[in-house]
Amino acid sequence: MLRVAIPVALAVTCTAVSLSAQQRIEFDRYTLPNGLRVILSQDHSTPIVTVSVWYNVGSADELLGRSGFAHLFEHMMFQGSEHVQKREHTNTIQRAGGTVNGTTNEDRTNYFETLPANRLNVGLWLEADRMRSLAVTTENFENQRDVVKEERRLRLDNQPYTPAIIEGTTLLFDSTTCFPYSHSVIGSMDDLDAAQVEDVQAFFDLYYAPNNATLTVVGDFEPADAKRLIDQYYGDIPRGRDAPRPECQVTYGQGAGERVWEDKLATLPGVIIAYLAPPHAHPDTRALQLLSTILGAGESSRLNRALVRDAKTAVVSVVQMSSRRGPGLFAAIAIANQGFTTDTIKAQLQEQVAKVLAEGVTEQELTKAKNSFRAQDVFGRQTTFAIAEELQHFAHFHESLDEIHTDLDGYMQVTAADIQRVAEKYLVPENSLTIIIVPATAAGAGGTY
Amino acid sequence: MKTIKYTGLWALATLAAVAPLTAQVPDRSGPPKLGPPPQLSLPAIQERELANGLRVVLMEKHQVPVVQIGLVVMAGSAMDPRGKVGLATMTADMMDEGAGSRDALELADAIDYLGARLSVGAGNHTSVISLYTPLSKLDDALPIMADVALRPSFPAEELERKRKSRLTTLLQWHDEPSAVASVAFNNAIYGDRHPYGTSSIGDEAAIRSLSVADLTEFHGGYFHPNNAVLIVVGDVTADQILPKLQQAFGAWPRGRFSSPSWPDVKQVDRREVLLVDKPGAAQSEIRIGRVGVERKTEDYYALQVMNTILGGSFTSRLNQNLREDKGYTYGAGSYFSFRVMPGPFTASSAVQTDATDKALQEFFREFDAILEPIPEDELTRGKNYLAFRYPGRFQTVAQIAGQLDDLFVYDLPSDYFNQYVDRILAVTQQDVQRVARKYLDPEKVLIIVVGDREKIESGIRALNLGRVRLLSIEDVLGKKPVVEGS
């Protein structure tokens, strides 16, 4: 069935074409009368197609007492719709030879399937059917509530350090002024228990309307075909009312905080210093992201060099930057080596950050970080799924989708002075929360469970 | 590059699609009709050889200006000497800790500066040094890769750091139920005398015993051009890359090495439960399994289809039953680990503590059911899932390189990729039933449960699955190592 038949000479000709043409993602975009945004991008290199639907809703939209609901709802989207029985959503994709999944984060919920190219119709039909009509039963809801609780146990409660990193850092946000980011995406067990099946329909009606969604199709298809199918499947889904947007007010530099976090699965103590960072679209974000690479990504990063290699006080030391539609965070993390205290590694993390404020970064370090971003940009454009998600990212978190063509240039223009400026602005003690992770079994190695 | 060949039928369908947009509304009450699956034609696999006999296997992939180069050496954990378990993985871990004229940080700095990625890893039978680089940085990155592969310096102080880090990992495993379950499972199935039965990072005594001389000897013993292959995938042609490879690897001298031999694998001959106590565990980790079969088996395709239906996909019976019907878990599945020698068949899940016994019961219900004929629609779904997703597994240079590695490591026919879809689609209901009965014997499996014994033991015993052996985490992992400060 598969044929191997590309002469080398032909392939060589293609190289010349690919080098000039392939760095740019070309796309068409339009909006249906009901408000559904559509992005189409052809890529004929493999006979497959990815359908990606992003709904503009995430855990940041949740109400007090309902943390975790956006994600629980995402699970319900696989439980059937008007013409699709429970199980038949995933079965239909499998029958067509595709893969399917969905994920939830603070700002959006995404659903996607990758299918053989000429089975685009199946993906669009399934996505449209559940946008039009979700089928909710109490039994399915109770079942998925249990599944999500097990997901929480698996990913958080049964993992060392993860709760401190995921839930500890949400303490940077005051729940009275910024509930959206002051709780985790997975939510608390109490809130999951408190969720009601009636909440599901209300959430669906408010957020799962075509005017709150973006459909992206990437791969080996003909645009006229795709447009016709999209019109047929989605055209008459009624527009919903405009969903309210979450409100988050933060004050940068509101004072240094410190919290102790007991971790019953951790063997070694650790420290997280989390700084409040600007929203993704803010002009300072690029410089902060480059700095996060210089400080905390890879073997040759400053933190790894200073704490893990030279002082040998930490087993691992990295920076994680979480950038979102609203305010984000920049977290310097270290797990202590045996025999070293959190006081030691905390002081070392502070010293490394202070050094950036005082001396900035070198041109060599900056070029290295830029090269890494440039390479990731290329590495990340190999699959239809990755291209679909990149298009969605720009559609949701940037002023204009066209920034997909210029965003990398923005990184390349960042100067060492920019980096020092953003460090002085955000990476200061009064803009931080320090989390001291203490193994609940006290002495680490000597402890029992 | 046009690599797609449509059949005549598909061309007609495309013409029909040009009809006016609103011409007719299709019946939306059921799934649309499936068109014929499109065909994939892959670029040819090209084979060359360097002056020293090092094989080069290349596939061109011109969509994105990146290149992946992997040096695959037939040397892995299965070659660890007795008492030196973990040597292969430690050697791999240490190869980028100093090589050629650079120390560890200089190497990392040089690679990071290029925006390239260089990694070294060891599996059961291979060590792989991989370079993943933008095409524009290839010339700078390739000599660094060659240094790491051919001229590692194994600095003693980095070995001490790695040793401590491994002991720390071992220490941390005592608090990670999934790690405890995996170590206990492999050891229970294969025992201490077989390489598949030992942990790839070794035990405390072995970790403490590894010396620079051991690493040098392992590297010197197996890393030869006549025991390796270079896999190249990306935006290059053979004529472009060959001179560069010749310069980087062509002077590497051939060497002699002894072919390793291993004890025969013994199949599990009983059903037994090993209950590992983890007081306060948030969930119970379950592993159930036995010895499977080697990669080269003729039953490979039928087994893939059977396992997809049993536990190899989201819609599989195990996941649908334990997750979607019962809500005991976030996921349940099963897996044949196909290796040079027979790897394990494993069914696994992390389940709600209260439902541990009920979950075990459902696992065995599904093992019994899979021995019976599979309904036609379910069989078709399983086959389609494997066959029609196949083109999607050739999108990135890393995916393609991984597939090419397998051709070499398992000595598969060169037309393997081209046959895969047909071979999967040819699997029949009888084939599935035959391999299920041949490889899955629910009466002869080992069952590992890591969980809160006080809450789960009586329920497990009441199932009467077989003898129940109680173990502590220290029985599985040894005593918690004490790692000295520096």
Boltz contact constraints between the chains, C-beta under 6 A:
constraints:
  - contact:
      token1: [A, 1]
      token2: [B, 39]
      max_distance: 6.0
  - contact:
      token1: [A, 1]
      token2: [B, 421]
      max_distance: 6.0
  - contact:
      token1: [A, 1]
      token2: [B, 422]
      max_distance: 6.0
  - contact:
      token1: [A, 2]
      token2: [B, 40]
      max_distance: 6.0
  - contact:
      token1: [A, 2]
      token2: [B, 418]
      max_distance: 6.0
  - contact:
      token1: [A, 3]
      token2: [B, 41]
      max_distance: 6.0
  - contact:
      token1: [A, 4]
      token2: [B, 42]
      max_distance: 6.0
  - contact:
      token1: [A, 4]
      token2: [B, 44]
      max_distance: 6.0
  - contact:
      token1: [A, 4]
      token2: [B, 418]
      max_distance: 6.0
  - contact:
      token1: [A, 5]
      token2: [B, 41]
      max_distance: 6.0
  - contact:
      token1: [A, 6]
      token2: [B, 43]
      max_distance: 6.0
  - contact:
      token1: [A, 11]
      token2: [B, 60]
      max_distance: 6.0
  - contact:
      token1: [A, 12]
      token2: [B, 237]
      max_distance: 6.0
  - contact:
      token1: [A, 14]
      token2: [B, 1]
      max_distance: 6.0
  - contact:
      token1: [A, 14]
      token2: [B, 62]
      max_distance: 6.0
  - contact:
      token1: [A, 15]
      token2: [B, 62]
      max_distance: 6.0
  - contact:
      token1: [A, 18]
      token2: [B, 62]
      max_distance: 6.0
  - contact:
      token1: [A, 19]
      token2: [B, 65]
      max_distance: 6.0
  - contact:
      token1: [A, 22]
      token2: [B, 63]
      max_distance: 6.0
  - contact:
      token1: [A, 22]
      token2: [B, 64]
      max_distance: 6.0
  - contact:
      token1: [A, 45]
      token2: [B, 63]
      max_distance: 6.0
  - contact:
      token1: [A, 46]
      token2: [B, 391]
      max_distance: 6.0
  - contact:
      token1: [A, 46]
      token2: [B, 395]
      max_distance: 6.0
  - contact:
      token1: [A, 47]
      token2: [B, 4]
      max_distance: 6.0
  - contact:
      token1: [A, 47]
      token2: [B, 38]
      max_distance: 6.0
  - contact:
      token1: [A, 47]
      token2: [B, 40]
      max_distance: 6.0
  - contact:
      token1: [A, 47]
      token2: [B, 391]
      max_distance: 6.0
  - contact:
      token1: [A, 48]
      token2: [B, 391]
      max_distance: 6.0
  - contact:
      token1: [A, 48]
      token2: [B, 392]
      max_distance: 6.0
  - contact:
      token1: [A, 83]
      token2: [B, 29]
      max_distance: 6.0
  - contact:
      token1: [A, 90]
      token2: [B, 314]
      max_distance: 6.0
  - contact:
      token1: [A, 90]
      token2: [B, 315]
      max_distance: 6.0
  - contact:
      token1: [A, 91]
      token2: [B, 315]
      max_distance: 6.0
  - contact:
      token1: [A, 92]
      token2: [B, 31]
      max_distance: 6.0
  - contact:
      token1: [A, 94]
      token2: [B, 315]
      max_distance: 6.0
  - contact:
      token1: [A, 94]
      token2: [B, 381]
      max_distance: 6.0
  - contact:
      token1: [A, 94]
      token2: [B, 385]
      max_distance: 6.0
  - contact:
      token1: [A, 95]
      token2: [B, 381]
      max_distance: 6.0
  - contact:
      token1: [A, 95]
      token2: [B, 384]
      max_distance: 6.0
  - contact:
      token1: [A, 96]
      token2: [B, 34]
      max_distance: 6.0
  - contact:
      token1: [A, 97]
      token2: [B, 384]
      max_distance: 6.0
  - contact:
      token1: [A, 97]
      token2: [B, 388]
      max_distance: 6.0
  - contact:
      token1: [A, 97]
      token2: [B, 389]
      max_distance: 6.0
  - contact:
      token1: [A, 114]
      token2: [B, 392]
      max_distance: 6.0
  - contact:
      token1: [A, 116]
      token2: [B, 37]
      max_distance: 6.0
  - contact:
      token1: [A, 116]
      token2: [B, 38]
      max_distance: 6.0
  - contact:
      token1: [A, 116]
      token2: [B, 388]
      max_distance: 6.0
  - contact:
      token1: [A, 117]
      token2: [B, 38]
      max_distance: 6.0
  - contact:
      token1: [A, 118]
      token2: [B, 35]
      max_distance: 6.0
  - contact:
      token1: [A, 118]
      token2: [B, 38]
      max_distance: 6.0
  - contact:
      token1: [A, 119]
      token2: [B, 34]
      max_distance: 6.0
  - contact:
      token1: [A, 121]
      token2: [B, 32]
      max_distance: 6.0
  - contact:
      token1: [A, 122]
      token2: [B, 32]
      max_distance: 6.0
  - contact:
      token1: [A, 125]
      token2: [B, 32]
      max_distance: 6.0
  - contact:
      token1: [A, 143]
      token2: [B, 327]
      max_distance: 6.0
  - contact:
      token1: [A, 146]
      token2: [B, 327]
      max_distance: 6.0
  - contact:
      token1: [A, 147]
      token2: [B, 323]
      max_distance: 6.0
  - contact:
      token1: [A, 147]
      token2: [B, 327]
      max_distance: 6.0
  - contact:
      token1: [A, 147]
      token2: [B, 330]
      max_distance: 6.0
  - contact:
      token1: [A, 150]
      token2: [B, 329]
      max_distance: 6.0
  - contact:
      token1: [A, 150]
      token2: [B, 330]
      max_distance: 6.0
  - contact:
      token1: [A, 150]
      token2: [B, 352]
      max_distance: 6.0
  - contact:
      token1: [A, 151]
      token2: [B, 330]
      max_distance: 6.0
  - contact:
      token1: [A, 153]
      token2: [B, 282]
      max_distance: 6.0
  - contact:
      token1: [A, 153]
      token2: [B, 283]
      max_distance: 6.0
  - contact:
      token1: [A, 154]
      token2: [B, 330]
      max_distance: 6.0
  - contact:
      token1: [A, 154]
      token2: [B, 350]
      max_distance: 6.0
  - contact:
      token1: [A, 157]
      token2: [B, 282]
      max_distance: 6.0
  - contact:
      token1: [A, 158]
      token2: [B, 282]
      max_distance: 6.0
  - contact:
      token1: [A, 158]
      token2: [B, 283]
      max_distance: 6.0
  - contact:
      token1: [A, 160]
      token2: [B, 175]
      max_distance: 6.0
  - contact:
      token1: [A, 224]
      token2: [B, 18]
      max_distance: 6.0
  - contact:
      token1: [A, 225]
      token2: [B, 17]
      max_distance: 6.0
  - contact:
      token1: [A, 228]
      token2: [B, 21]
      max_distance: 6.0
  - contact:
      token1: [A, 231]
      token2: [B, 21]
      max_distance: 6.0
  - contact:
      token1: [A, 232]
      token2: [B, 25]
      max_distance: 6.0
  - contact:
      token1: [A, 232]
      token2: [B, 26]
      max_distance: 6.0
  - contact:
      token1: [A, 265]
      token2: [B, 175]
      max_distance: 6.0
  - contact:
      token1: [A, 267]
      token2: [B, 171]
      max_distance: 6.0
  - contact:
      token1: [A, 267]
      token2: [B, 172]
      max_distance: 6.0
  - contact:
      token1: [A, 267]
      token2: [B, 175]
      max_distance: 6.0
  - contact:
      token1: [A, 298]
      token2: [B, 112]
      max_distance: 6.0
  - contact:
      token1: [A, 299]
      token2: [B, 108]
      max_distance: 6.0
  - contact:
      token1: [A, 300]
      token2: [B, 105]
      max_distance: 6.0
  - contact:
      token1: [A, 300]
      token2: [B, 108]
      max_distance: 6.0
  - contact:
      token1: [A, 300]
      token2: [B, 109]
      max_distance: 6.0
  - contact:
      token1: [A, 300]
      token2: [B, 112]
      max_distance: 6.0
  - contact:
      token1: [A, 312]
      token2: [B, 486]
      max_distance: 6.0
  - contact:
      token1: [A, 315]
      token2: [B, 168]
      max_distance: 6.0
  - contact:
      token1: [A, 338]
      token2: [B, 483]
      max_distance: 6.0
  - contact:
      token1: [A, 339]
      token2: [B, 485]
      max_distance: 6.0
  - contact:
      token1: [A, 368]
      token2: [B, 112]
      max_distance: 6.0
  - contact:
      token1: [A, 368]
      token2: [B, 113]
      max_distance: 6.0
  - contact:
      token1: [A, 371]
      token2: [B, 115]
      max_distance: 6.0
  - contact:
      token1: [A, 372]
      token2: [B, 115]
      max_distance: 6.0
  - contact:
      token1: [A, 374]
      token2: [B, 115]
      max_distance: 6.0
  - contact:
      token1: [A, 375]
      token2: [B, 115]
      max_distance: 6.0
  - contact:
      token1: [A, 375]
      token2: [B, 134]
      max_distance: 6.0
  - contact:
      token1: [A, 378]
      token2: [B, 64]
      max_distance: 6.0
  - contact:
      token1: [A, 378]
      token2: [B, 66]
      max_distance: 6.0
  - contact:
      token1: [A, 378]
      token2: [B, 134]
      max_distance: 6.0
  - contact:
      token1: [A, 381]
      token2: [B, 64]
      max_distance: 6.0
  - contact:
      token1: [A, 382]
      token2: [B, 64]
      max_distance: 6.0
  - contact:
      token1: [A, 382]
      token2: [B, 395]
      max_distance: 6.0
  - contact:
      token1: [A, 382]
      token2: [B, 396]
      max_distance: 6.0
  - contact:
      token1: [A, 383]
      token2: [B, 395]
      max_distance: 6.0
  - contact:
      token1: [A, 445]
      token2: [B, 480]
      max_distance: 6.0
  - contact:
      token1: [A, 445]
      token2: [B, 482]
      max_distance: 6.0
  - contact:
      token1: [A, 449]
      token2: [B, 279]
      max_distance: 6.0
